[in-house]
Structures are given as C-alpha cells and as structure tokens.
Amino acid sequence: MKGVYDKNKVVYGSKSRLKFNWENRFNICLGIARGLDHLHEHPRLKMVHRDIKAENILLDGALNAKISDFGMASLYTEEEQLMIIKVEAPK
C-alpha cells in the first residue's frame, strides 16, 4: 500500500529507520485512541477490536495511525454492550 510505512523497516531497520520524537509518539498514541473511541462510541453498532498491538497499527506518510487486522473484532448493539459491561465489570 503506497504511503504506508513497513513496520519492520521503520522500527527495526537500520538505514531506513525513522526517528520518533515525543511529539510523533504522542500523536501516534492519540490517533490510536481516537480510532478506538470511534469504533467503541460512534457507529450504531459498537465494535471491539480485541487485538490491539503494535503489529496492528499502520502509519501513513504523515505518521497518522491506522488500526488494522479486525479478524478478532466483535460487533455489539447498545443493549448487548450494556449486558457485557454488567457481566464483565470488576467488583
């Protein structure tokens, strides 16, 4: 995919490695948080990703985070989500 960085080259490669300053890191984390917020709160059907990890975050040419690999994701209606919260909430 053009414009998307290969994590192995960016993070682990030596010559093509990007330098991530704290502002870049913060903006990547903020982008991931905003993406998760959108999945959890905004669509009519709520989505839980269930497998967020570094390997499932892509960066575009401007270092904007993109959440990928929705293979384990689950969709929930508002009622189902409330039921899950009641069952799984710690006491």
N, C-alpha and C positions, 0 to 999 in steps of 0.2 A: 504494500500500500504506500503510494507516494506521499511523502511528508510526515510519515510516522517513523519514529526512531526505533531501531532494533535494540531492545534492552541489552542484549549480550554485548553488542559493540559499544553502546553508550556507557553502560555501567562497568562492564568487565574488561573491555578492550583497552589497549594502552594508547595507541596513536589517535584513535577517533573518539576518545573519551571526552565527554563534556564536563565542564566544571560547574557544579551546582552550588551557588552561593545560598545563604539562608533565605533570601527573598524568593529565589526559584523554588527551593524546597517548601517554603510556606505556601506559595501559590499552587504548587502541585497538590499538597495536602488539602488546601481549601477547595480546589477543583474536585477532588475525590469526595470530600464531604458534601459539596453542593450536588454532585451527581447522585450520591446515596440519598440525600434529602429528597431529591426529585423522585427517585424510584419509590421511596417509602411514603411520601406525602402527597404528591401532586396528581398522579393518574387516578382514574376512577378505580382501577384495580391496583392495589398496592403490590409492589414486588420486593421480595427479599432475596438478595444476591446469593448468600450462603457460602461464598468462596472468595472473599476479598483478600488479595495478597499481591505482592509486588509484581508477580508474573502476569496478573490480570489487569494491570494498569498500563495503557499505552500513552505515549506522549506525541503530540503533533509537532509540527515545525516550530511553533511558538511555545512549546513546552506546556500546552494545555493537556490536562489529564483526561483520558477517555477510559471508562470502565469497559472491560471486555469479558468474554467467557461466561455466558449466562447459562451454562449447562446445568448447574445445580439450583438455579433460581426457582422461586415459587411465587405464584400469584395468589393474592388473597383479597376477598371482598372486605368491606368495612366490618361486617359482622364477624367474619372468620378471624380477622386480625384482633378484634377485641377479645374473642374467645381464647385465642392463643396467648395473649398477654395475661389473661386471668389464670390460665393453666400453668404457664411457664414463669410467671413473675416470682422472684425470690421473696421469702418472708423475713 
